[in-house]
Amino acid sequence: MPISKLIWNMSLPIIASMLVQALYNIVDSVFVSRVSEQALTAVSLAFPAQNLMIGLATGTAVGVNALMGRALGAGQRERADKVANHGILLALVGFVISAALGATCSDLFFRSQTQIENIIRMGNDYLRVVTIGSLGMFCQIMYERLLQGTGRSILSMYTQGLGAIINIILDPIFIFTLNMGVTGAAVATIIGQFCGCALAIYFNHKKNTDITLSIKGFRPDFRLIGEIYAIGLPSVIMIAIGSVMTFLMNKILITYHAAHETAATAFGAYFKLNSFIFMPVFGMNNGVVPIVAYNYGARNRKRMVETIKRGALYASIIMVFGTVLFWVIPGPLLKIFDATDTMLSVGIPALRIISISFCMAGACIALGASFQALGRSLYSMITSIVRQLVFLIPIAYVLARYGASVGNSDLVWWSYPIAEVFSLTLTLFFFRHLYKTVIAQLPEGRE
């Protein structure tokens, strides 16, 4: 099959799934913004904690999926069942940890970012509900990965779609009709997650014949748990890095930007909007990885290189589209969130300046597919850490302080393009090393 067609065949279901997740995330914010700007600020400040929770669930599921796939490929059905059952156990453990932290640390988390009591109150109301009710989210992600790992990706799309639709329907009812505000948004979210989870459980027990899920005779195997996290921990860490970056950026904006909390709100709106640009690139990346890995195993350098080139080209096209969109209509995009004049004055330059970095980010993501496919995930992790914590946050801090002193708060947004230049340079260095030491050593192969 031609590489281009193969990439899109592999990627489109994943892209559709990720866009559903992006829609899931944005709907809450759109409805919450109709409550008040402070309500949207509260939900935006809660994002790093929510993302950390999702990272724990996703990283665990990645490890489970990889080990289960290896076992099934080797014909080890009992081991595959054991791995899958441990995945369910770890999902429950993740829920308990998140619920405990949400119940005890939520107030401290918000007070470390803002001193506005109304934002703290609404943030607590929202975060406590989504953490204490996170059982559906943890189990939904795990059961969906079990479906994906056994070649039933279309079924996992149904479960995600159901959760998103339920959330969209319930949001206005709970937020406005029942007058529950941000708490209503959180309740709608967890009900959607539980509905998606219930359907995923049904599909696994009725449609997934490759594994058997049962607690009969089950005993925790801590060595197996270690193997799961040996694979999944890098994914957890990379998402955790993003959460730490967002938390620190919120603090910088609230402390030094002239608009304070409104700047953090605009930054949160940017994150929701950019997901519709980045999710297709991440989805395509997930389709490129197995193609590169397969051709590496088949010792076919020509198709490997062609896949990497095509992936980078398509990622660049998507990112150029995103940049144009953010430059041409930033105002209408922000008005989706009922943006005030102050939020527009902050958000419009933010969207335009940050979007300058999109093409560089797309190249980094596309080349990162080769790192993952060839077992060099450490390269991706190093690049992510360097970009977000070594360059982005320190540069943002310096520019924010300098901008505050000269009366130009918009300088802080230039931290994104500057950090992305360093990130792209490091990514190209790693890719050049990988090409010379691994890819170039393979026989050319055939089309």
C-alpha positions, 0 to 999 in steps of 0.5 A: 500500500502507498505510504500516504494512504497507509498513514491516513488509514492508520491515523484517521480513526485515532485522529477522530478519537482525539478530536472527540476528546478535544471536544469533550474538553472544550465543551465544559469551558464553553458552557462555564464561560457563560457563568462568568469569567471567574468561573472559566478562570477556575476551570482553567486553573484546575486544568494542570491537576486534571491533566496529571490525573489523565496522564497517570491513567493514560501512562498506565494504560500504555504500559498495559497495552504494550505488555498485553500486545507482546503476550498476545503476539507470542501466543501467551493468552494467560499472560495477556489475561493477567496483564489486562486484569492488573490494568484494571487493578491499577486503574482502581489504585489510580482512582483512589490516589486521585480522589484522596489528593482531590479531597485533601489538597484541592484548596491548597492547589488553588491558593498557591495560584490565586488569592481571589476567594470566588475563584478558589471556591469555584475551583474547589467545587469543580476539582473535588467533583472530578477527582472524587468521581474519577473512577469512570475516567480511570476505568474508561481509559483502561478498558478502551486501551484493552479494546485498542490493544486487541484491534478493536479501535472502532469500539473504543471510538464509540465509547468516547463518542458516547461520553462526549455526547452525554457530556454535551447534553448534560452540561447546559442542564446541570449548569443552567437549568439546575443552576449548579454552575461549575459543579454542574459542569464537573457532574456532567463530565463524570456522568459522561465518563461513567457512561463511556466506561460502562459501554467499554466494559460491555464491549470488553466482556461481550465483544473482546474474545482475545482476553478474559477479565476475571477476579477469580484467583487474582493475586497482585504480581508486583514484578508485573506491575513494575514491568507495566510502569517500566513502559508506561512511566515515560508517558506519565512523566511527559504529561506530568511535565506539561501539567507542571509547565501549565501550573507555573505559567499560570503563576507567572501570568497571575503574578506579572501580567497586567491582566493577572487572572484574566491572562491565565483565563486567556491562556486556558482558552488558548489551550482548549483551542490549540487542542483542535490543531495539535490533536490531529498531529498527535493522532497522525503521529500515533499512526506513523509510529507502527509504520516506521516500527514495522519497516524497521523490523522489515529492514526497509529503509526506503519506506521508513524514510518516506513515512517520516518525510510524509508524516513531517509534511502532513504535520507541517500542513496542519500546523500552517493551517492552525497558524493562519487560523490563529492569526486571521480570526483570534477574536471570534475564536476567543468569543466562543468562550464569551470573552470580555474586552479585557480577555480579548485584549490579552488573548488576541496577541497571545494566540497570534504570537504563540501560533508562530511556534506551531510549525516548529512544534509540528516538526518536533512531534513528527520527528519524535515518531521515529524516536518512539518507533525505534525505541528511543523514547528517552529522546522525546522525554529529554526534548519535552523536559528541556523545552517546557522546564529548561527553556519555556518557563525561565524565558517566560519568567524573565520576559514577564518580569521585564514586560511588567517593568516596561509596560508590555505584558505581551512579551511573555508570549514570545517565550513559546517561539523562542523555546520552540527554536531550542526544542527544534534544534535539539530534536534535529540533533537527536534525529541526525544522530539516530539517522546516522547510527541506525536508519542509514545502516539499514538496506535501502529496501523497496517501495 
